Amino acid sequence: MRWGWIITLPLTVIVVVFAVMNRASVHVELWPWPWDAEAPLFVLIGVTFILGFLVGAIAMWVSGGRHRRMIRELSQANVRNSRELKELRSSNAHASEPSGDTRRISGPVGQGSA
């Protein structure tokens, strides 16, 4: 996380200096649509950076969908397996308890008293 600041801080300084130095208005025209506008250059560049960030974030979110689904399925399987293990342990504990109907056999019949 610390290494991200090494790139982010100088890039932020460069963008701020660029914005302060380029306050002139530019004419923007989007060719397929009949839309044109006058805007300061730093506003256009800021909007471009924000749109680029949003497009990148959406692309990363879409590409991670398969992994999120796999994690969700594994989590649900983990809950099911944990529940089953708990049930098996409790049934094993009940099976290993001695029942109250056990009789002691002292030895072979016919031996012992003469």
Summary of the structure (lengths in Angstrom):
residues: 114
radius of gyration: 36.9
end to end distance: 89.1
largest distance: 123.1
contacts: 194
relative contact order: 0.05
helix: 66%
strand: 11%
